[in-house]
Amino acid sequence: MKQRVFLFLSVYLYFILLFIIEKSAFYALLLPAANQYNLQDYLSVLYHGLRLDFSMSGYLTIIPALLIVSTIWINSTIISKLFNIYYVIIISLIVIIVVTDIALYPHWGYHFDANLFLYLKNPKEALASSTMTELLLGVLTLIITFVVFYFGYIWFIKIQINKITPPKSAIKTFLILLLLTAFLFIPIRGGVTVSTMNTGKAYFSEKMFLNHAAINPQFNLLYSLSKTEDFASQYQFFPAKEADSIFNNLNVIQPSANEEYVLKNQKPNIIFIILESFSANIIQSLDGESITPNLDRIASEGILFTNFYSNSFRTDRGLVSILSGYPGHPTTAVIKYPQKTQSLPSIPHSLKDMGYDLSFYYGGDADFANMRSYIVGCCEINKICSDKDFPLNQRLTKWGVPDEYVMQKATSDILANKFKHPFFSLILTLSSHEPFDVPTRKYEEPFLNSVAYTDSCIGKFINNIKNSPLWDNTLIIMTADHPMQYYPQGLNNYDPQRFHIPMIWTGGAIKKPQIVSDYGSQNDIAATLLSQLKLPTNKFRFSKDMFNNGSQKFAFYSYVNGFSMTDSSGTIIFDNNKNDIITLTGDSALIKKSKAFFQTMYSDLGKR
């Protein structure tokens, strides 16, 4: 039994060793500039990349593990031959991937993924930029690397297979090996928490090369293959030029436009509070009693946007819509593709260039849904406080830490002057997410009870900031990541009320309270805020300034394989499965506008 257990562990560790070697080669050969990084950076790359290495090693160990189990009953000579075949194939694939990755990275700027196979449909064009010397050098490198890795297999694994003897207890050996094989599920999945393994788990630095160096290229390719689609070819309602023309007209600002400035100065501290699952229709009375008295009060003291909409129905979409001005796609989430999100602009990135200090607070797992790769890679927020930064006695729910502790931590850091001024702090709430297990009980309906709890946490947070010297130069923006899809009941999943969410601007940096009734959606926050700060907004292609009187005011959202555009003239709801209009009220021009907007979303995603 010990022979087989040791062989099992050797197989798993062998692959990890290969990945460490390839990661070291990637780091050494592609280091951007001499002396830019040091030993600590190199060790950090290895450390932060281990989780992906563990996962990929788990996948590759499954078949050898089953073969090891078979040695209990099958002659080891036969098993040895099967091992040889398996390792020749796997080592070949590993070597091809790592050598190709190192060759392409300087040109692409990210690990190659499933997009490579689109280029290989035309191999002549794909190889056109390579010289014969480069091709021969590449082939030679492949051969040498394969030979080195294969000899490692012979010395480390094959020699053990040849020495295997029949076990003393076949049943006991079988059960233990079966249990070890089942345990591979843990590294493959990335643990037992709600978040599954993704490339974002390797992100740790604001230096993008270090993040890329930490990523396991084999895992990256496997991950992208599971999610690849030719987005640019989807939803082609119009010829490309016509779609571009219609879309560009949506962004035209009339020359007579006047920008309304609602802030006292152009460089306030900025706090974003993104409210999990809040709908605009929650901020209303229940049997004569307000569910959200704090938000009601805050809205009356600040700027309330009454016709504001979520772009989509999930946090992974909403986060990107809010921070990057990039509308959510119904069939995929751009946040799952780090090579695409790193090409997006973002509010934090724009503010960082202006000297803002950046931070992110979240009570859950920052690796969930590839969140970390977006927060670090696109937004360049390196100070992340998530569930693991709180003591165990505060991680009280399935998702992590209740909002009150997260708000307390953010308040403590802000009031302790841990940030340079000005600062940008992003707080993503969690408690109003299913299963709504919060520490207090005010309402019988679980969701409404969780909303009331988060509202109380927000009230305390705002009061603490309001009673500090920071208040006079602080802007606080509150909106939802998406609405709760089942509340209120009885609405279709595409109904505009499903996507109607609150947006409130408050803080001492606001000139005066007001109500904004113009239509807008999450993707408009970027241009609206940055215009107030007199910062460039041209990179935010899908975002418009809601305080500019000359811009077209409309809200756009997508539901599960459908989309809608609504403004003061009417509403269009289109279903892609039916390929037909579900609802059209008011101006029929919304048909072309909405289709062009949706088509452009997918064309843009495909080009990134």
C-alpha positions, 0 to 999 in steps of 0.5 A: 500500500505504501508503494502506491500511496507514495507513487500517487503523491509523486505523480501529483508533485511531479506536475507541480514541479514542471509548472514551477520550472515553466513559471521560472522560465517564463519569469526569467525569459520575459522579464520586462526590464533589468532590475525592475523586479527582484527575488521577492517578486519571483517568490511571490509569483511562485507562491500566488501561482500555486493554487492554479498549479495545484488545480491543474496537477489535480486534473492531470493526476486523475488518470494516473491515479486510476491506473495506480488503483488498477495495479492491485489486479493488473500486471504492472508491466501493462500499467507501465506501458499505459503510463508511458503512453499517457506521459508522452501525450501529456508532456508533449501538450505541456511543452507545446503550451509553455513554449508557445506561450513564452513565444507569443506573450511578448506580442500579445501581452497576455497568455495565449488562450482559445483565441489562438485556434481561431488564428490557426484556421489560417496557418499561413497567416498565423506563421507569417510573422515568424522567420525560419530561424525562429521556427527552427529555434522553437522546434529545437526548444520543444524537443529539448524541453520534452526530453528533459521533462520525460527523463524526469518522469522516468527517474521520478515515476516510472522507476516506482511503477517497475518496483510495485509488488502485490499489496498485502490487503487489496481491499484496504489499498483500494479504499485508501487510493480511491479516497486519495483520488476523490480528494483531488476534487479539492485542489481542482475546484480550489477548495470547498468555498463558494468560489471555484478555481479561476485565473483571477486567483493568481492576481496579487500585484498592480504590476501586470507582468507579475500577475501573468507570470503567476498564471499557469498557462495550461490552466489558462488555456483549459479555462478559456476553452470552457468559455470561448465564443466568437462574440463578434459574429453574434447578434448581427442585426445590421451591417457593421458600418450601419450599426456603428453609425447608429451607435455613434449617433447615440453618443453625439453631444449637441454643441449647445450643451451645458455641463451642470457641475454638482460638486464643490470641487474637482478632487473630492474623496470618493466612496462607492457603496455598491448595494447587493440586490437592491431594487428601486422599489425596495425603497418604499413603505411596507404597511406604512413603515419604511424598509430603508429609513436611512437611504430615504433620509440620505436620498432627501439630503443628496442627489437622487436619480429616479430613473436609473437602471441596472445593465444586467442581472448579476454582480459580475456584470454590474461591477464592470458596468459601474466601474468601467462603463461597460454594459453587461452581456446576457450570455457571458461576463467579460470579467471571466476573461482577464485578457479582455478586462485588462483592456477596459478603462475604469474609474479607479484607474483614471483616479489613480492617475490623478493621485488617488489612493485606492481600496476595496472592501468586501465581506466575501471571497474576492476570488469569486467569479474572477473578481480579483483579476478585475479589481487588481488588473483593470482597476489597479486596486491593490489594497483589498480587504475581503473575508480572509482579513476578518477574524473567524468569529466575524465570518458568520454567514455562508458568503462571509462577513456581515455588512456591519463588520465590513462597514466598521473596518472601512470606517476605521481605515478611513477615519484613521487616515490610512489613505493618502488624500484624496482617496477612492474606497469601494465597498461591496455589500453582501448581506442582502444576498441569498440566503439572507442570513443576517444577525438581526430580525425585523421583518419576516420576509428574509430578503426585506429583512436583510435589506433593512439590516444593510440599510442600518449598517449604511446609516451608521457608516454615513453618520460616522463619516458625516461627523468627521472632518473628511465629510466636507470634501467627500462624495459618496455614491450608492447604487446597486450591483443588480436588482433582486430578480424575484422581488417583487413577485409576479413580474416577468424577468425582462420587465423594466421594474426588475432592473430599476435600481437606486442611485444616490450621491451624497456627502459634503462635496455635494453643492445642494440636494436635487432630484435627477429624473433623466434616464440612465444606467450603470454604464453612465456612472463613469462618464457622469462622475469623471466629467464632474472631475473634468477628467477625460471620458473618451475611453468609456465608449458606452458611457454618457454624462447624465449632467450634460444637457446635450447628451441623449438620456436613455437606459439600457439593460440586458436580461437572459438572452434579451435586451431593453432600451427605455427613455422618456419617449417609451420602451423597447424589449427584444427577445433574442430567443424569439428573435422578436419584439416583446414590448414596444411603447412610444418612439419606434426609433428605439428599435434600431437604437437598441439593436445597434447598441446591443450589436456593438456590445458584442462586436466590442467584446469580440475585438478585445 
